[in-house]
Amino acid sequence: MSLDAAALRDLTTALSDRLYLQVAGWHLYLGDAGLAEALAIECSARLDQGAGIAARQALEALQVPMGGGSTKLPLARLIPAVQLHDLEEILEEYCR
């Protein structure tokens, strides 16, 4: 299942404003980090598997460059656990 362009933009906006990375107590929202659209695309490709699976797989698939790109970590390792629940809630709307 893939979203049309308008729905993908809406999903990107929702992710931009609600989800964040947490590093050393600092919150960096995905929109500010430039990761919201990439996560929206990853999630969109997996929506047919349900919100929970789509969220987990997308967070693991999206590799975030660290230290100038010399190291990459899955986004799943950079967001707090509560953010996974928030992502699942956002995706529920698109799985219908």
C-alpha positions in Angstrom: 0.0 0.0 0.0 1.3 3.4 -0.9 -0.1 6.8 -0.2 -0.9 9.4 -2.9 1.1 12.6 -2.9 -1.3 14.6 -0.8 -1.6 11.9 1.9 2.2 11.5 1.9 2.6 15.3 2.5 0.0 15.1 5.3 1.9 12.2 6.9 5.2 14.0 6.6 3.7 17.1 8.3 2.3 15.0 11.1 5.7 13.3 11.7 7.6 16.6 11.4 5.7 18.2 14.3 5.1 15.3 16.6 8.2 13.0 16.5 11.7 13.8 17.7 15.1 12.3 18.2 16.4 12.4 21.7 20.1 12.9 22.2 21.6 13.8 25.6 18.3 15.1 26.8 17.8 17.3 23.7 14.8 16.9 21.5 15.3 17.4 17.7 12.0 17.2 15.8 12.1 15.1 12.6 11.1 18.0 10.5 14.0 20.1 11.8 16.4 17.1 11.3 15.2 16.6 7.7 14.0 13.0 8.4 10.2 13.4 8.4 9.8 12.8 4.6 12.1 9.8 4.5 10.2 8.2 7.5 6.9 9.0 5.8 8.1 7.2 2.7 9.3 4.2 4.7 6.1 4.0 6.6 3.9 4.4 3.5 5.6 1.4 1.8 4.6 -0.8 4.8 1.1 0.3 5.7 -0.4 -2.9 4.4 1.2 -4.7 7.3 -0.6 -2.6 9.9 0.5 0.4 11.9 2.6 -1.4 14.5 4.7 -3.4 12.1 5.0 -0.5 9.7 6.2 1.8 12.4 8.8 -0.7 13.8 10.1 -1.7 10.4 10.3 1.8 9.1 12.2 3.0 12.1 14.7 0.2 11.7 15.1 0.7 7.9 15.7 4.5 8.1 19.5 4.9 8.7 20.5 8.2 10.2 24.0 9.4 9.3 26.1 10.4 12.4 29.4 12.2 12.6 29.4 13.5 9.1 28.1 10.2 7.7 30.9 8.0 8.9 28.5 6.0 11.0 24.8 5.3 10.5 22.3 4.3 13.2 18.7 3.1 12.7 16.2 5.8 13.7 14.7 3.3 16.1 17.8 3.8 18.3 17.5 7.5 18.4 13.9 8.0 19.5 12.4 7.4 22.9 10.0 4.4 23.3 7.0 6.7 23.7 7.7 8.0 20.2 7.1 4.5 18.8 3.6 4.6 20.3 3.0 8.1 18.9 4.1 6.9 15.4 1.8 3.9 15.6 -1.1 6.3 16.5 -0.3 8.5 13.5 -0.1 5.5 11.2 -3.4 4.0 12.4 -5.3 6.8 10.5 -3.5 5.8 7.2 -4.1 2.1 7.6 -7.9 2.4 7.3 
